[in-house]
Amino acid sequence: MSYPRVALIGLGLIASSMFWAMRRAGLAGDVAGYARSAETRETARRIGLCDTVCDSAAEAVAGADLVVLATPVGVMGQVAAEIAPHLKSGATVIDVGSVKGTVISDVSPHIPAGVHFIPCHPMAGTEHSGPEAGFSTLFDNRWCLIVPPADADEAAVERLESYWHALGANTERMDAEHHDLVCAVVSHIPHLIAYTMVGVADDLRRVSDQEVIKFSAAGFRDFTRIAASDPTMWRDVFLTNKDATIEMLGRFTEELFALQRAIRTGDGEQLHAYFTRTRAIRRGILQAGQDTDKPDFGRAKVER
């Protein structure tokens, strides 16, 4: 068992999926959980999420070998300061946020000597949130990016990699700056575009609400799925990954202008070549096993 005692701080989709994946893999020796909301804690107790649901973060981390910060990235520094005096010597602290530069700056100063802080980012998720959204297979064949500091203890990093493998994930190490740039491309900008497209549709009163809903089996439907993601989490992502997001948004705007010009000038050859190239990206994703070509993208309801 990689970590005899685990503490989950924040009980949303990722943390709850970690718990069910630990239980599936036989890793859940003793798991304590904490969420700021009393309602969330009560829900967790009702569905059997965690062995113990605590009423304070300090209580949850006491004696823990692995502490998982699964809160919105904007409050991770505050949470780290709160739990720091209660961390066990030799423990490993990870976060599972999708931004690393800011989180490292906010959390690292509060980590006491003798405790390992190793940022992580499981590249898995759905548009659902909350303790009831988790399921054991969320991380299967998905990537968890691990961002160890320069002075990280190699044994602690390898132990953490083994833990994620047991949950079903692949792992890759990456530095913080590169991580934030990559995630801006593959996650942050797509979400921003989805929010924008759904917002545009909402503003266009020429199309009634009924028509938007009625015909959403087309591409608009998948925009709404992404745009349904947790607003607090994504607000914090964009505020804490400003530089990479703005850089990638600038590149996206340039591409959009090029397509606009091709449409305006009737340049069908450029459009066809562009769409052929981008279609190949989808094929690459399927070949890498990161999605399925099943009808409706295989998005059937999952069970814990």
Phi, psi and omega in degrees: 000120185300312183225108182301323180232127182239140176241127177254115180256107192102129187235050178267205184304310185292311182296318181293323177293324176299318180298311182294325177291323176296318179296318179299320184274359182074025181262349187279073177296304176207118183238121175255147181226154176213140172225147182296323183279128177297326179296318178295318179298319180294320177298317179300318179296320183295322184265002179077027179278116184082153177285326177221130174255117187265161180262005174209152178294324180299317179295321183294321186276349183301119178078005184283140176274331177227127177244125183251116175272105183241038178263171170304143187298335182292342182245006184296324177298317179296318179294319179300319179296324182291321185269345187310313183293348187252004183282140179284138176299133182091353180290160173248131176248129175234157167245163179236026180283163183264009173234139184245319184304307182292319180298316178299317179297323183280324188269317187309317182299341184263353183279120182289158176302140180090357177246135182267123174253116183230097181300143179224160174212097174290119182275069182209151179168174173223181177280356182269155181220169179097166185297333181275356183276344187285153176207155193291337186262009185304323187266358184300122179060019172261168183260137169247117179275129181247129187240076183286142175293164184302327183260022183296145175287120186299321180296323180292321179293316180296322177298320180292321177299318178298323178298312180295323177299320179295333177278356177106357187269157165270155179231152173211139178272148184203149176277160190297316183297315180293320177305311184294328177289314179300315183290331174298323181285310191271347185225305190292310179296317175304321177293318180297319178296318180297315177301319182294315183296318178293323177296321178297315179299323179293327181282334184279092183287355177292337177252123184288159177303322181297320181290322178300315180290317184298320186257019186282004174290349175280194187301333182301328182302317182288332172297317182293328178297312179294319183290351178276001182295163186303119185293326179295315180300314185284330172302312182294323179301312184289328179285335182258354177235045186301309189299310182293321180295315181295320178298313181290327178294324176297318178294320178298317180299319178299317178296320181295319178297321179296318177293321178300317179294319179297319178294315182298321183269000179072031182276078182295329180296317179294318180298315181297317180296320181295312183291329176295317180294317182288331177298326180296332177298317178300318179297321178297322178296318178295317181295331179279358179075021182265002172197179182233152176264016177296156178306142181059030179060017179068020187271066174276163178297133180260151178249153176295000000 
